[in-house]
Amino acid sequence: MLPLKTSDFENVTMLAVIEHIENVKGLLSECKRVLKDNGRLIITTPAKRAKPILDIFSKIYLVDDRMISQHKRYYTRKTLKSLLELYFKEVKVIPFQFGFNLLVVCNNKKL
């Protein structure tokens, strides 16, 4: 549990974080807990289709190999939406950068 008050934040932002987390469900549960009613969770993450490209880029030193090797998982639009719908009522998953990355906006309306 994070040392933060319940329902204390209007927004929680995770940019290129969720793919590095082992206990994603615990993290999402904490995000939901600290968000106010109608608060927003904003996430970006590489899409599953980006994995082979990131692997190649890391081999030719265009991206940091240490960061790519720390990715625990990659998501499709569908798998990410399904996961987040366990915690949030309104979930929008928007591909960007030719579908190689995903932007997610979740609203913390009460289920």
Summary of the structure (lengths in Angstrom):
residues: 111
radius of gyration: 14.7
end to end distance: 21.3
largest distance: 46.4
contacts: 307
relative contact order: 0.22
helix: 35%
strand: 32%
